[in-house]
Amino acid sequence: MALDAVRAAADPVLTARGLCVSFGAAKILRDISLDLNNGERVALIGPNGAGKSTLLRALVGLVPSTGRIDAFGRPCEIRTLRQEVGFVFQHHALVRRLTALSNVVHGLMHRPGGWRAWHQAVAPAAFREAAMEALALVDLTEKAPVRVDNLSGGQAQRVAIARALVRGPRLLIADEPAASLDPAAGHDVMARLADTSGNRTLLFTSHDLDHARTYATRIVALVAGRVVFDRPASQLDLSDLRGLFPDRAA
């Protein structure tokens, strides 16, 4: 089935039209149009400086932008959108002196009574139970009482994934989730992201084309702040990358 037909039949989770971001005189994103559909796993690829991380942040209102964003079938309201989105940052932003469990509980700060989510010891029982379930999804139940600064890099990134999953997001966004990991740990983290996304929509950035082709159902390439191609991962040929990545032989 052609990609356009797939999209026509799909349930849109997030739609961006004419999205632009500028920092002073520098134009970072230029007239981006993008649809994210229910259950898709979308890899966003591109060279350094293409605007990938900026696009992720613009989609959830972390950087100012112009254009239109519709989320879950209605005009985007940033507060509502953030309640429906889990975000895994490249540098996972965990509190290293706290346990894995406390860090995952932090993902529930947006809930009513969320002020108690600053530490698992004072969090409601339901918060702790949800956090343990999220840790189980990334196979880290036994690490719940361990301080993050005593975990490996791959384990810490899996804690960050659990912190995003505990929110029960409809859209899961990950910015270079495997960038700082060795190849084995990187594949482990990516496999867990793909497996735990379930029926959620997953959008992730990557410089690793093997990760993109293995763990995504669709690949979007960004160059100089513009989308240059957008197609199913199964249809990507390395020749498509000729001229897009100057440091990569196609």
Secondary structure, DSSP 8 states (H G I E B T S, - for coil): --HHHHHHHS-EEEEEEEEEEEETTEEEEEEEEEEEETT-EEEEE--TTSSHHHHHHHHTTSS--EEEEEETTEE--HHHHHHHEEEE-SS----TTSBHHHHHHGGGTTSTTGGGGGSTTTS-HHHHHHHHHHHHHTT-GGGTTSBGGGS-HHHHHHHHHHHHHTT--SEEEESSTTTTS-HHHHHHHHHHHHHHHTTSEEEEE-S-HHHHHHH-SEEEEEETTEEEEEEEGGG--GGGGTTT-TTS--
